[in-house]
Amino acid sequence: MDQTREFLRSQGLPGEDAPLTSSKRFPDGAQYRVEIPSTEGPEVFEAVLAEADARGVRVHRISQGSGGMLLTDDELASMAVAASARSVELSLFARPLASWDTSPMSTSSGGAPVAAQARGTEQLVHVLEDIRRTAEAGVRSVLITDLGVLKVASAMREAGDLPSDLQFKISVQMGLANPASVRIAEDLGADTYNVPTDLSLAQLAAVRAATDLPLDVYIEAPDDMGGFVRHFEIAEIVRVASPVYVKFGLRNAPNIYPSGTHLTPTAVALGKERVRRAQIGLDLLGRHYPGAVGSELAAEGLALPAR
C-alpha cells in the first residue's frame, strides 16, 4: 500500500487516518462554534435563542431543514431580521429535492442516496430559485446537498446573480466522507462542510488535513442519521477537527420535516432540548479541554443576514 499512500501525499492528501491536533482556526482565531439545527420557523427560532440566553449557551449558527420554500415571505423576513439583530448566522435548506418529489427510488431500501439529489433540469431550477428567494430575504447561508446545485450556485455567486457574501453550507446528506471527495466540494465553492455523523476521530483528522473548510460535526445525531451521542468526544473533536461547528441534533426525537404550524409546539420543545444538550456538551468541553477557544457572536466569517 505504500505506493498508493505516497501518491495520495503527492496530491496534497493525507496518506493515512491519524488523530492529529489541528492548528487551523476560524478567521477570529477560535477553534469552535455552536450550531443548533432543525429550527423550523420564527417561533422555534425565538424559543431556541431564549433558551440559549437562559442557559448561557452562545449559539453562533441556527439552521433549518424544511427549506426556504416552506416559509412565507413574512416568515423569511422575520427570521432574517431576528438573526441579524442577534448577530447569529441563519442557514436555510435549499429545496425541493428527490425525497419530496415523485421518486419511489429515494424511499427504497437501496435508493437512499438519491433522496438528497436534484432530479432533472426543472428541479435544478426550482432549488436555485429557492436559493435566490432566500437570499433576496436577506439570508446569507443556504444548505446544499447536491454537487450540481453547488456548482451552478457558485457560478451564479461569482457572476453576481447571487450575493457575493452568500455562503454555501454543505449538508450532511451530501455524504462525501473522505479527504479527496470533501476537497471536491471545496473546489466547487463550498464554504463549510457537514461531514457524515459516524466518522471516527482519525477519519475527521484526515478530512481536516485535506481542507481548510470549517467542518460541521454532529455531537448528537438524529435517529435517522445514526443516533450517535458523542458528548464525551467533544473535546477531542474540537482538538482534531478545528475549525469546527459543534452541532447538537437530538436522538429519540421525531423527524418533523417538512415542518409547519401544525408541528410548532413539538418543534419548539425539540429546539429547547437541543440547547440543553448543547449546554451539556459545552460543559464537558470546558471540563476536558479548558483551553478550547470559542468564537464571540458576530465573529468574522459568520454569514449574518443582510438586514
Secondary structure, 3 states (H helix, E strand, C coil): CHHHHHHHHHCCCCCCCCCCCCCCCCCCCCCEEEEECCCCCHHHHHHHHHHHHHHCCCCCEEEECCCHHHCCHHHHHHHHHHHHHHCCEEEEECCCCHHHCCCHHHHCCCCHHHHHCCCHHHHHHHHHHHHHHHHHCCCCEEEECCHHHHHHHHHHHHHCCCCCCCEEEECHHHCCCCHHHHHHHHHCCCCEEECCCCCCHHHHHHHHHHCCCCEEEEEECCHHHCCCECHHHHHHHHHHHCCEEEEECCCCCCCCCCCCHHHHHHHHHHHHHHHHHHHHHHHHHHHHCCCCCECCCCCCCCCCCCC
